[in-house]
Amino acid sequence: MSFAEISTLQNWADSEGFQYELWSDDSKTLAIYYDAATSSSWAPDRVTVLLDADGNQLLSYSVGWGISSHPREVLEDVQAIFGD
């Protein structure tokens, strides 16, 4: 999720070959709710939030710039919680 407009996100996703849906938080409501931003005037931090099927928050990760190990950690947690 990003503060960018959907058209900007879609152009970026197309150029990267991503085949999943990207969302925009242009009102910055979710970023504030999940503590990725402290107010609507701040740029968001890199945060990953793992939700269950009902939308309840299970885990939250402050990614920062440690992006290289982050996907592995999230995948391991997902497998531990939901199984393979």
N, C-alpha and C positions, 0 to 999 in steps of 0.2 A: 504494500500500500504506500502511496505517496501523496504529497500535496499537489503534484502536477495534474494538469488536465488530462482526461481520458485520451484525447487525441494524441497528446505528446507521449503518454505511456504506451499507447498502441503502436505508434511509429517506432519507439525504442524496442518494444517486444518483437515487432516484425523484423527489425534489423538484426536482433540477436537470435532469432529463430525460436523464441519461446512459444510454447503451444498451450499456455495456461492463461487464465483470466487475471488481469491486473485491475486493482481497484484504486480509486482516488478518494482521499479524505480531504476534499477541498474545504470543508467547514472546520477541519482540524479537531473534530469532536472525539474521534476514536484515539487519536494520538494523545490527547489530554487524558482520556479515560484510562488508557493503558500505560500511562506515565512515559510515553515517548517524547512528549513535549510538556512544558510546564504552563504554557499559555499559548493562545492563538498567534502571538507575535514571534514565537520562537520556531526555528527549524527543528524538525524531529530528530531524535537520536535513532540509531539503528537498534531496533528492538524486534524480537520474534516472540509471538505469543501463541502458545499451543492451546487450542480449544477442543472440547469434546463435541459430540454431535448436537448437543443442546445449546452450545455456545458458552458453556462455562469455562472459565480460565483454569487450565491445569498447571501450566508452567509458563514462566517468562524468562527470556534470555536477553541480557544486555550485550549486544553484539560488538559495539565499538568497531575497531578496525581488525579484530581477530576473525575475519570472515573465512579464512582458509580452513580452520578447524570447526567452525560453527555448524555447518551442515551435518557433519558426522555426529556431533553431540546430539543434535535434534533428532536425527534418524535413530540413534541408539535409544533415546528416551521414548520415541514413538513406538518402536518395536517392543520395548519393555512394558509399555502401558497397554498397547492395542494388539500386540502379537505381530507375527510376520504377516 
